[in-house]
Amino acid sequence: MLTELEPLRTYLLAKAATTEEQPFGPDALVFKVMGKMFALVAWQQVPLRISLKCDPYLAELLRTTYAAVTPGYHLNKRHWNTVVLDGSIPEAEIAEMVDASYELVVKGLKKGDRERLQRNGHGQQAGW
């Protein structure tokens, strides 16, 4: 279940070229693709919270659809949502939010970095 830390961490780390770091201290797990953040997990919060990059229009739509989705905590509120993983959002929807965040960040990478991902056979996983 993506509402629990280890399954969520496994799902995030399964994305191509993803690393896990703690640049903001021990309370936040930051997941990056080729050095660019696509997810931040407040892993010591109960329930877990994850902040994800999002298209601004979709970000607003998700906030009006789900009470557990709010503007990104300590992040650009137009482009980031924080999602409380309290079980109120279907797991498939959470997975879609994670996938969309990853893909947005990949699209924003330098051309050479995107090409390197594709050359390594990871393009299909990122939705290309």
Secondary structure, 3 states (H helix, E strand, C coil): CCCCHHHHHHHHHCCCCEEEECCCCCCEEEEEECCEEEEEEECCCCCCEEEEECCHHHHHHHHHHCCCEEECCCCCCCCEEEEECCCCCCHHHHHHHHHHHHHHHHHCCCHHHHHHHHHCCCCCCCCC
